Amino acid sequence: MINHFIRHNKFFAGVLAIVRVYIGYTWLTSGIGKLMGGGFDASGFLQGAIAGAGGDNPAVQGWWATFLEHVALPNAALFSNLVMIGEVLVGAALILGVFTNFAALMGIMMNFAFLFSGTVSVNAQMVLLTTFLIVAGFNAGRYGLDRWIIPFMDRKFIKKDGHHKKTLGTAH
């Protein structure tokens, strides 16, 4: 019953739109700040997270610190760019309500990466709010561009019997 309300109620879609724009604004301003600030480098953050895995009460779990040390830190330039661009794209998509569920999923993945790295800040709050967007499905983007994009994609790529259409010129 609650799930149905979250996924289908038009009033709640308006509430979700406010939440969506708030979260999108938070991502967008963070990403633009990194892009415009010049020289954003995640390596210091990564080193701090790795250091947080030591001691009696580590803030970072060992498996995550291992990933950061052996994958993220050696590729800090790539991860820095992914964070900046990812924050801007997620923010813009959420504000516009375009591919809302995918944007929310990518945003919550970044939130969890920051939480796993020992940074709380607004990430826990954003995880909670983003969970509502993901659970709401289409309703989260009802008052956004998804209102037109999702039905178009359904008509374009899904047959009436529910099966995917064959694409790229293959025989039907």
ABEGO torsion letter per residue (X at the ends): XAAAAAAABAAAAAAAAAAAAAAAAAAAAAAAAAAAAEGBBAAAAAAAAAAAABEABBABBAAAAAAAAAAAAAAAAAAAAAAAAAAAAAAAAAAAGBGAAAAAAAAAAAAAAAAAAGBAEAAAAAAAAAAAAAAAEAAAAABBAAAAAAAAAAAAABBAAGBBBBBGGBBX
